Amino acid sequence: MATGNLVAVAAGGLIRPHQGNRYDGASDDVERVTGVPAQTVEAFVAPRGDFRSG
């Protein structure tokens, strides 16, 4: 199999489940492990005014 085909097959294996909303579920894993509910990135960064990307 040519490298280009291998990349296309691998990408297809990741894209199809995403298109089918396979990864849209939520779990309570973070809360069970840490004792604190999971946050969105925005909720984590918002109170940290000194946080800078890059």
N, C-alpha and C positions, 0 to 999 in steps of 0.2 A: 504494500500500500504506500502510495506516495505521501510525503510529509503533509502536503496541503490537504489531502483527503483525510488523513489522521486527525488533523486539527479540526476540520469540518465535522467529523464524526464526534469528537470529544465535545466541541461547542454545542452540537445538537443535543448531546446527552445532558447538558446543563440548561439549555434554553427551553426544551420541551416541558420539563417539569415546572419551570418558572412560568411559562405561558399558561399552564394548567392550574396556576395558583397553588401549587404544592407547598410553597414556602410561606404562605400567608398566615399560617396558624400561629398561635401564641401558646406558650407554656409557662408554667410557674417555676421552671428550673432555677432561674437566678434567685428567686425569693427562697426556694427550699435550701439552696446552698449557702446563701449569704445572710438570709433573714431580712433582706431589704428588697422591696419590689423593683423590678427592672425599670429603667427610665429610657426615654428617647434620647437621642444625641442632643437635641435642642434643649431638653429639660436638664441635662447634665451640664451643658456649656453655659446656659443663661445666667446662673448665679455667679459664674466665674468671670468677672469683668476683665481680669488680667489674662485670660486665655486668648492666645493668638494662634492662628493656623499658619504653618509655613515657617 
